[in-house]
Amino acid sequence: MATERGMGRMSKHARGAVSGGVFRGAFGGASGGAFRGAIDAERIRLAASRSTWCCLGVAVALALGSALLAARVPESEGKPVTVADSVAGLSIGEMVILVVAALSVTGEYKYRTVRLAYQAIPVRRPFIAAKALLLAATGGVLAVCLALASFGVTALTAAPPVPRPDTAGEWVVLLGTGVTWSFAAVVGVSVGTLVRNGAGATSALLIWAMVGESGLGLVPRVGGFLAGWSPFTAVGALTNPDAGSRVPYGSAGAVVYALLVAGGLLALALLAAVRRDP
């Protein structure tokens, strides 16, 4: 709820300047420039919110803190530290991005700032699509940077043998974090658009990602099959070798599957936005 509260703490004048002025200026052109204007407007809005920076700070702290722990825990167990160990903490940051993305939409409806955007543009799709694209790009770049930084922290603090990304699979682990965070951002925006309630959206997303898919794996006889086709498990196979053993279509297939699921959810969210806000 931090993003929603952050919007609520903004003064009336600040909300008007960020929401009204930005949207009117950004969407003043033709529909071809509406999408570019929507991205610019969303970038300004996210950068102006203190809660955005707080949530990103939490994600960074969790990732680097987990990297420090990763350098010690396997060593104490007599196991070598791996590249996957160094980026394990980014899975928690993925949940942070998931929640931030959902609340970036639900906060618009809670504080009625979405009306200003809808008054400024002739169609609804650019508004939601811009949120998804900007958060996906930002999350993906940040995840890769954090993965490299986390690996550096682990490599500097771990006892020999120091982990090294010597194989293609280990580079997939490092760079795959960008795919997982981008996927979480698009899914968060999509579910936030469909549900429109902050508590409902975050509850549904966290239950889905952290409980629901694990529960599917416990279903007798078909649990292994269902787990392999669960979206978050499939995407997590890029960075988690244990999850990868349950995914039958490999790393490349996991990327394609993530694109299909995220694209399908976003298309459904865009359709719902058009029909519910004519």
C-alpha positions as CSV (number, residue, x, y, z in Angstrom):
1,M,0.0,0.0,0.0
2,A,3.0,2.3,0.1
3,T,2.5,3.6,-3.4
4,E,-1.1,4.4,-2.7
5,R,-0.2,6.2,0.6
6,G,2.5,8.0,-1.2
7,M,0.1,9.5,-3.6
8,G,-2.3,10.3,-0.8
9,R,0.4,12.2,1.1
10,M,1.1,14.5,-1.9
11,S,-0.6,17.9,-1.5
12,K,-3.5,18.8,-3.5
13,H,-1.4,21.3,-5.5
14,A,1.3,18.7,-6.1
15,R,-1.2,16.1,-7.3
16,G,-2.7,18.7,-9.7
17,A,0.7,19.7,-11.0
18,V,1.9,16.1,-11.5
19,S,-1.4,14.6,-12.7
20,G,-3.3,17.3,-14.5
21,G,-0.6,19.3,-16.0
22,V,1.5,16.4,-17.0
23,F,-1.3,14.5,-18.6
24,R,-2.7,17.5,-20.5
25,G,0.7,18.4,-21.8
26,A,1.7,14.9,-22.6
27,F,-1.5,13.8,-24.4
28,G,-2.2,17.0,-26.2
29,G,-1.0,15.6,-29.6
30,A,-2.4,13.1,-32.0
31,S,-3.0,9.5,-31.0
32,G,0.4,8.5,-32.5
33,G,2.1,10.7,-29.8
34,A,-0.3,9.6,-27.1
35,F,1.7,6.6,-26.2
36,R,5.0,8.5,-26.0
37,G,3.3,11.1,-23.9
38,A,1.9,8.5,-21.6
39,I,5.3,7.1,-21.0
40,D,6.7,10.6,-20.2
41,A,3.8,11.3,-17.9
42,E,4.2,8.0,-16.1
43,R,7.9,8.5,-15.7
44,I,7.3,11.8,-14.1
45,R,4.7,10.5,-11.8
46,L,6.7,7.5,-10.6
47,A,9.8,9.7,-10.1
48,A,7.8,12.2,-8.1
49,S,6.5,9.6,-5.6
50,R,8.6,9.0,-2.5
51,S,7.1,5.6,-2.0
52,T,8.5,4.4,-5.4
53,W,12.1,5.2,-4.2
54,C,11.4,3.6,-0.8
55,C,10.2,0.4,-2.4
56,L,13.2,0.3,-4.8
57,G,15.5,1.0,-1.8
58,V,14.0,-2.0,0.0
59,A,14.6,-4.2,-3.1
60,V,18.2,-3.1,-3.4
61,A,18.9,-3.7,0.3
62,L,17.3,-7.1,0.2
63,A,19.3,-8.1,-2.8
64,L,22.7,-7.0,-1.5
65,G,22.0,-8.2,2.0
66,S,21.1,-11.7,0.6
67,A,24.3,-11.6,-1.5
68,L,26.3,-11.2,1.7
69,L,24.5,-14.1,3.4
70,A,24.9,-16.2,0.2
71,A,28.7,-15.9,0.6
72,R,28.5,-17.4,4.1
73,V,25.7,-19.9,4.3
74,P,27.0,-22.5,1.7
75,E,30.5,-22.1,3.1
76,S,29.3,-23.1,6.6
77,E,27.5,-26.1,5.1
78,G,30.7,-27.2,3.3
79,K,29.3,-26.3,-0.2
80,P,30.8,-24.0,-2.8
81,V,29.0,-20.7,-3.4
82,T,27.3,-20.6,-6.8
83,V,26.2,-17.8,-9.1
84,A,22.6,-18.8,-8.4
85,D,23.2,-18.3,-4.6
86,S,24.4,-14.7,-5.2
87,V,21.2,-13.6,-6.9
88,A,18.7,-15.6,-4.8
89,G,17.7,-12.4,-2.9
90,L,16.4,-10.9,-6.1
91,S,13.3,-13.2,-5.9
92,I,12.2,-11.1,-2.9
93,G,12.7,-7.9,-4.9
94,E,10.6,-9.5,-7.6
95,M,7.7,-9.5,-5.2
96,V,8.3,-5.8,-4.4
97,I,8.1,-4.9,-8.1
98,L,5.0,-7.0,-8.4
99,V,3.3,-5.0,-5.7
100,V,4.6,-1.6,-6.8
101,A,3.3,-2.3,-10.3
102,A,-0.2,-3.3,-9.1
103,L,-0.4,-0.3,-6.7
104,S,0.7,2.1,-9.4
105,V,-2.7,1.3,-11.1
106,T,-5.0,0.9,-8.1
107,G,-3.7,4.1,-6.6
108,E,-4.9,5.9,-9.8
109,Y,-8.4,4.7,-9.2
110,K,-8.4,5.2,-5.5
111,Y,-7.4,8.9,-5.7
112,R,-9.3,9.5,-8.9
113,T,-6.2,10.7,-10.8
114,V,-7.1,8.3,-13.6
115,R,-10.0,10.6,-14.6
116,L,-7.5,13.3,-15.6
117,A,-5.7,10.9,-17.8
118,Y,-8.9,9.6,-19.4
119,Q,-10.1,13.2,-20.0
120,A,-6.8,14.0,-21.8
121,I,-6.6,11.0,-24.2
122,P,-9.2,9.7,-26.7
123,V,-8.4,6.0,-26.0
124,R,-7.7,4.0,-22.8
125,R,-5.0,1.6,-24.1
126,P,-1.9,3.9,-24.0
127,F,-2.4,4.8,-20.4
128,I,-2.2,1.2,-19.2
129,A,0.3,0.0,-21.8
130,A,2.7,2.9,-20.9
131,K,2.6,1.8,-17.2
132,A,3.4,-1.8,-18.1
133,L,6.2,-0.9,-20.6
134,L,7.9,1.7,-18.3
135,L,7.8,-0.5,-15.2
136,A,8.9,-3.6,-17.2
137,A,11.8,-1.7,-18.7
138,T,12.8,-0.1,-15.4
139,G,12.5,-3.4,-13.5
140,G,14.4,-5.4,-16.1
141,V,17.4,-2.9,-16.1
142,L,17.4,-2.6,-12.4
143,A,17.3,-6.4,-11.9
144,V,20.3,-7.0,-14.2
145,C,22.3,-4.2,-12.5
146,L,21.4,-5.6,-9.0
147,A,22.2,-9.2,-10.2
148,L,25.7,-8.1,-11.3
149,A,26.2,-6.0,-8.1
150,S,25.0,-9.0,-5.9
151,F,27.4,-11.3,-7.7
152,G,30.2,-8.8,-7.1
153,V,29.4,-8.7,-3.4
154,T,29.3,-12.4,-3.1
155,A,32.5,-12.9,-5.1
156,L,34.4,-10.4,-3.0
157,T,33.2,-11.8,0.4
158,A,33.1,-15.5,-0.3
159,A,35.8,-17.9,0.6
160,P,37.6,-19.8,-2.2
161,P,36.6,-21.2,-4.6
162,V,35.1,-17.9,-5.7
163,P,32.0,-18.3,-8.0
164,R,32.6,-17.3,-11.6
165,P,30.1,-17.0,-14.5
166,D,32.0,-19.3,-16.8
167,T,29.2,-21.1,-18.5
168,A,26.2,-19.9,-20.6
169,G,23.9,-21.3,-18.0
170,E,25.4,-19.1,-15.3
171,W,25.0,-16.0,-17.5
172,V,21.4,-17.0,-18.0
173,V,21.0,-16.9,-14.2
174,L,22.5,-13.4,-14.0
175,L,20.7,-11.9,-17.0
176,G,17.5,-13.9,-16.5
177,T,16.7,-11.7,-13.4
178,G,15.8,-8.9,-15.8
179,V,13.1,-11.2,-17.4
180,T,11.7,-12.2,-14.1
181,W,11.3,-8.6,-12.9
182,S,9.9,-7.4,-16.2
183,F,7.4,-10.2,-16.1
184,A,6.4,-9.3,-12.6
185,A,5.9,-5.7,-13.6
186,V,3.6,-6.5,-16.5
187,V,1.6,-9.0,-14.4
188,G,1.3,-6.5,-11.6
189,V,-0.1,-3.8,-13.8
190,S,-2.5,-6.2,-15.5
191,V,-3.9,-7.6,-12.3
192,G,-4.1,-4.1,-10.8
193,T,-6.1,-2.9,-13.8
194,L,-8.5,-5.9,-13.6
195,V,-9.0,-5.7,-9.8
196,R,-8.7,-1.9,-9.2
197,N,-8.4,-2.4,-5.5
198,G,-5.0,-2.2,-3.8
199,A,-5.6,-4.8,-1.1
200,G,-7.4,-7.2,-3.4
201,A,-4.8,-6.9,-6.2
202,T,-1.7,-7.4,-3.9
203,S,-3.4,-10.2,-2.0
204,A,-4.3,-12.0,-5.2
205,L,-0.8,-11.6,-6.7
206,L,1.1,-12.6,-3.6
207,I,-1.1,-15.7,-3.0
208,W,-0.7,-16.6,-6.7
209,A,3.1,-16.2,-6.8
210,M,4.1,-17.4,-3.3
211,V,1.4,-20.0,-2.3
212,G,-0.8,-21.0,-5.2
213,E,1.9,-22.3,-7.6
214,S,3.6,-24.2,-4.8
215,G,0.3,-25.8,-3.9
216,L,-0.2,-26.9,-7.4
217,G,3.0,-28.9,-7.2
218,L,1.5,-30.9,-4.3
219,V,-1.5,-32.2,-6.3
220,P,-1.2,-36.0,-6.7
221,R,-0.1,-37.4,-10.1
222,V,-0.4,-34.1,-12.0
223,G,1.4,-31.8,-9.6
224,G,4.7,-32.0,-11.4
225,F,3.1,-31.2,-14.7
226,L,1.1,-28.3,-13.3
227,A,4.1,-26.8,-11.6
228,G,6.1,-26.9,-14.8
229,W,3.5,-24.7,-16.5
230,S,2.9,-22.3,-13.6
231,P,4.0,-18.9,-14.9
232,F,6.1,-17.7,-11.9
233,T,7.7,-21.1,-11.6
234,A,8.5,-21.1,-15.3
235,V,10.1,-17.7,-15.2
236,G,11.9,-18.5,-12.0
237,A,13.6,-21.4,-13.8
238,L,15.9,-18.8,-15.4
239,T,17.5,-18.0,-12.1
240,N,16.7,-21.0,-9.9
241,P,18.2,-24.4,-11.0
242,D,15.8,-26.2,-8.6
243,A,12.8,-24.7,-10.4
244,G,14.4,-25.4,-13.8
245,S,14.3,-29.1,-13.1
246,R,10.5,-28.9,-13.1
247,V,10.2,-26.9,-16.4
248,P,10.2,-29.2,-19.4
249,Y,10.9,-26.6,-22.1
250,G,14.2,-25.1,-21.0
251,S,15.3,-21.5,-20.6
252,A,14.4,-20.3,-24.0
253,G,11.0,-21.8,-23.7
254,A,10.6,-20.1,-20.3
255,V,11.2,-16.7,-21.9
256,V,8.7,-17.4,-24.6
257,Y,6.1,-18.7,-22.1
258,A,6.6,-15.6,-19.9
259,L,6.1,-13.3,-22.9
260,L,2.9,-15.1,-23.8
261,V,1.4,-15.1,-20.3
262,A,2.3,-11.5,-19.7
263,G,1.1,-10.4,-23.1
264,G,-2.2,-12.3,-22.6
265,L,-2.8,-10.8,-19.2
266,L,-2.0,-7.3,-20.5
267,A,-4.3,-7.7,-23.4
268,L,-7.1,-8.8,-21.1
269,A,-6.4,-5.8,-18.9
270,L,-6.5,-3.4,-21.8
271,L,-9.8,-4.9,-23.0
272,A,-11.3,-4.6,-19.5
273,A,-10.1,-0.9,-19.3
274,V,-11.8,-0.1,-22.6
275,R,-15.1,-1.8,-21.7
276,R,-15.3,-0.6,-18.1
277,D,-14.3,3.0,-18.8
278,P,-16.0,3.9,-22.1
